[in-house]
Amino acid sequence: MKLKRFIAFGLITLMALVLLVGCTQQTASEPEAPAAQTEPEPEPEAEPELEPEPEEEAEPVELLIGAAMSLVDVVEALSEIYTEEFPHITLTHNFASSGALQGQIEEGAPIDIFFSAAAGQMRELEEQGLMYGDSDIVVTNTVVLIVPADSDLEIEDFADVALDTVGLVGVGDPEAMPIGRFAQEVFTALDVEEDVYDKAVLASDVRQLLTWVEMGEVDAGVVFMTDAITSDEVRIVAVADAELHAPSVNPVGIVETSSHKEEAQSFIDFLFSDTARAIFEEFGFTMYR
């Protein structure tokens, strides 16, 4: 009886194992359900490229620069470089003695920028309210005594101009020209003013002085260093002690009546650039700062 029970229990266990194995194989053979496919997100539409707006061309502007005769060469060189960078600005020049330019500005001449050979004329215009804002000193110059290149006169000092061996002497009008006033101050400090001015010929601008000496029409003349070095026809024989005359500086400023103050300031800013410094030094000037 016990044997029958044991056999029955074994059959039941065997059948359970068979059923279990079959279920496991069926589960393993069933294919996995495919993963849910997600639809690709649509690519954002590219924004249309905007064409750059054309730059507006600057309106043409003409500036009139009133500059001292001693600045002719350097101002022309500076203007050429400046207008290459700012082609819409045309620079025209009015070269004359600083005193003459002062008078023109006082009479209402349409000058935009005043570039003087001395501080005195600029200061007087500022005191009259004829200049816009404050002027700036750009460069300094040197006062020199020159003779014709082939001169055999023994002149080694400004005081020698008073000697009887020296005939006519070319000097600037001290009432109108900074170089004339500087010369007068030097001769006065050396106590030879009366002897010198008894044989002096007054010029209206420094380039006239230079020409007189080149042509031998005077035995000696007083000019700026920057004028003297432009000519092979003259020889520098003496350099004035800076303590004998007022500072030889070149201030620049905007005239109050100018209609183009922004452009005028742009040119003045350029005068203090490294590019302008090199040009000034090439022409014999020394930067003030």
C-alpha positions in Angstrom: 0.0 0.0 0.0 2.8 2.3 0.9 4.5 1.4 -2.4 1.5 2.5 -4.4 1.4 5.8 -2.6 5.1 6.4 -3.3 4.7 5.6 -7.0 1.6 7.9 -7.2 3.5 10.7 -5.5 6.5 10.3 -7.9 4.2 10.4 -10.9 2.6 13.6 -9.6 6.0 15.2 -9.0 7.3 14.2 -12.5 4.2 15.7 -14.2 4.7 18.9 -12.3 8.3 19.2 -13.5 7.3 18.5 -17.1 4.7 21.2 -17.0 7.2 23.7 -15.4 9.8 23.1 -18.1 7.3 23.5 -20.8 6.1 26.8 -19.5 9.6 28.1 -19.2 10.5 27.2 -22.8 7.3 28.8 -24.1 8.1 32.0 -22.1 11.7 32.1 -23.5 10.5 31.5 -27.1 8.0 34.3 -27.1 9.4 37.3 -29.0 9.8 40.5 -27.1 7.3 43.2 -27.8 8.9 45.8 -30.0 9.8 49.0 -28.2 7.4 51.9 -28.9 8.8 54.0 -31.6 8.8 57.7 -31.0 8.3 60.0 -34.0 11.4 62.2 -34.7 10.9 65.9 -33.7 10.7 68.2 -36.7 13.8 70.2 -37.2 13.3 73.9 -36.5 13.0 76.0 -39.6 16.2 78.0 -40.2 15.6 81.7 -39.8 16.2 83.6 -43.0 19.6 85.4 -43.1 19.2 89.1 -42.9 21.3 91.1 -45.3 23.5 93.7 -43.5 22.2 97.2 -43.9 24.5 99.2 -46.0 26.5 101.7 -44.0 25.5 105.3 -44.5 28.2 107.3 -46.1 29.3 110.2 -44.0 28.3 113.6 -45.3 31.2 115.5 -46.9 32.7 118.2 -44.6 35.2 121.0 -45.4 37.4 122.4 -42.7 39.4 125.5 -43.0 42.6 125.5 -41.0 44.2 128.8 -40.2 47.9 128.0 -39.5 51.0 130.0 -39.0 53.5 130.2 -41.8 56.1 128.3 -39.8 53.7 125.3 -39.9 53.1 125.2 -43.7 55.1 122.0 -44.5 54.1 120.0 -41.5 50.4 120.9 -41.7 50.2 119.9 -45.4 51.9 116.6 -44.6 49.5 116.0 -41.7 46.5 116.9 -43.7 47.4 114.4 -46.4 47.6 111.5 -43.9 44.5 112.5 -42.1 42.2 112.7 -45.2 43.3 109.2 -46.2 41.6 107.9 -43.1 38.7 110.3 -43.3 38.1 110.8 -47.0 34.8 112.6 -46.4 36.6 115.5 -44.8 38.4 118.0 -47.0 41.0 120.2 -45.3 41.8 123.6 -46.8 44.5 125.9 -45.5 44.9 129.5 -44.8 48.6 130.2 -44.1 49.6 133.6 -42.7 51.4 135.1 -39.7 49.7 134.3 -36.4 48.8 137.9 -35.9 47.2 138.2 -39.3 45.1 135.0 -38.6 44.1 136.5 -35.2 42.8 139.5 -37.0 40.9 137.5 -39.6 39.2 135.5 -36.8 38.3 138.7 -35.0 36.7 139.9 -38.2 34.6 136.8 -38.6 36.6 134.8 -41.2 35.1 131.3 -41.6 38.1 129.5 -40.0 37.4 126.3 -38.2 40.8 125.5 -36.6 43.5 128.0 -35.5 47.0 126.6 -35.2 49.2 129.4 -33.9 53.0 129.9 -33.7 52.7 131.3 -30.2 50.4 131.4 -27.2 49.8 135.1 -27.2 47.5 135.3 -30.2 45.5 132.3 -29.0 45.1 133.7 -25.5 43.8 137.0 -26.8 41.2 135.2 -28.9 40.2 133.1 -25.9 39.8 136.2 -23.8 37.4 137.6 -26.4 35.3 134.5 -26.4 36.2 133.7 -30.0 37.6 130.2 -29.3 35.5 127.2 -28.5 36.7 125.6 -25.2 40.3 125.5 -24.3 43.2 125.3 -26.7 45.9 122.6 -26.5 49.6 123.1 -27.0 50.8 120.5 -29.5 54.5 121.2 -30.2 57.4 123.5 -29.4 59.9 125.2 -31.7 63.3 126.9 -31.5 64.5 130.4 -32.4 67.7 130.5 -34.5 69.9 133.0 -36.2 70.7 132.2 -39.9 73.0 133.6 -42.6 73.4 132.8 -46.3 75.1 129.5 -46.8 78.1 131.1 -48.5 78.4 134.0 -46.0 81.9 134.7 -44.7 80.8 137.1 -42.0 82.1 136.1 -38.5 78.7 135.8 -36.7 78.6 133.3 -33.9 76.0 134.7 -31.6 72.9 136.8 -31.6 74.9 139.7 -30.0 77.2 139.7 -33.1 74.3 141.0 -35.2 75.0 144.4 -33.6 78.5 144.6 -35.0 79.3 147.2 -37.7 80.4 144.4 -40.0 76.8 143.2 -40.3 74.6 145.2 -42.7 70.9 144.6 -43.0 69.2 142.2 -40.6 65.9 140.4 -41.4 63.4 140.2 -38.5 59.7 139.7 -38.2 57.3 142.4 -37.2 57.0 142.0 -33.4 53.5 143.4 -33.5 52.3 140.7 -35.9 54.6 137.7 -35.8 55.6 135.5 -32.9 59.1 135.1 -34.4 59.4 138.9 -34.6 58.5 139.2 -30.9 60.8 136.4 -29.9 63.7 138.0 -31.8 63.0 141.4 -30.2 63.0 139.7 -26.7 66.3 138.0 -27.4 68.0 141.2 -28.6 66.6 143.2 -25.7 67.8 140.6 -23.2 71.3 140.9 -24.8 71.1 144.7 -24.6 71.7 145.2 -28.4 68.1 145.9 -29.4 68.7 149.5 -30.5 71.8 148.7 -32.6 70.1 145.8 -34.3 66.8 147.5 -35.1 68.6 150.5 -36.6 69.5 148.2 -39.5 66.6 145.8 -39.3 64.2 145.1 -42.2 60.8 143.9 -41.0 59.1 141.0 -42.7 55.4 140.1 -42.8 55.9 136.4 -42.4 58.7 134.0 -41.6 59.0 132.5 -45.1 59.7 136.0 -46.4 62.5 136.2 -43.9 63.9 132.9 -45.1 63.8 134.0 -48.7 65.7 137.3 -47.9 68.5 135.3 -46.3 68.6 132.7 -49.1 68.9 135.5 -51.7 71.6 137.3 -49.7 69.3 140.4 -49.5 70.1 140.6 -45.7 73.3 139.5 -43.9 71.4 137.6 -41.2 67.9 136.8 -40.1 65.9 135.3 -37.2 63.6 132.4 -38.0 62.3 129.2 -36.4 64.4 126.1 -36.5 61.7 124.3 -38.5 62.0 127.0 -41.3 65.8 127.0 -41.4 66.1 123.2 -41.9 63.9 123.4 -45.0 66.6 125.2 -47.0 70.1 124.3 -48.2 70.7 128.0 -49.0 71.0 129.1 -45.4 73.2 128.2 -42.4 72.3 128.2 -38.7 75.0 130.0 -36.7 73.3 130.3 -33.3 70.4 128.9 -31.3 68.6 131.3 -28.9 68.6 130.5 -25.2 65.0 129.6 -24.4 65.3 131.7 -21.2 65.8 134.9 -23.3 62.3 134.8 -24.9 58.7 133.7 -24.2 58.0 130.0 -24.7 57.9 129.1 -28.4 54.9 126.8 -28.3 52.3 126.0 -31.0 48.7 125.9 -29.6 45.7 124.7 -31.6 42.0 125.3 -31.0 38.5 125.4 -32.5 37.1 128.7 -33.5 33.8 129.4 -31.8 31.9 130.1 -35.0 32.9 126.8 -36.6 29.9 124.8 -37.9 31.9 121.5 -37.7 33.2 121.4 -34.2 33.0 117.6 -34.0 35.1 117.1 -37.1 37.5 119.9 -36.0 38.0 118.1 -32.7 38.7 114.8 -34.6 41.6 116.5 -36.5 43.0 118.0 -33.3 42.9 114.6 -31.7 44.9 113.2 -34.6 47.6 115.8 -34.0 48.4 114.0 -30.7 48.6 110.6 -32.2 51.8 108.5 -32.7 51.5 109.0 -36.4 51.4 112.8 -36.1 54.2 112.7 -33.6 56.5 111.1 -36.1 55.6 113.7 -38.7 56.2 116.6 -36.4 59.6 115.3 -35.3 60.5 114.7 -39.0 59.9 118.4 -39.6 62.0 119.5 -36.6 59.3 120.1 -34.0 59.3 118.7 -30.4 56.1 117.4 -28.9 55.0 119.4 -25.9 53.8 116.4 -24.0 
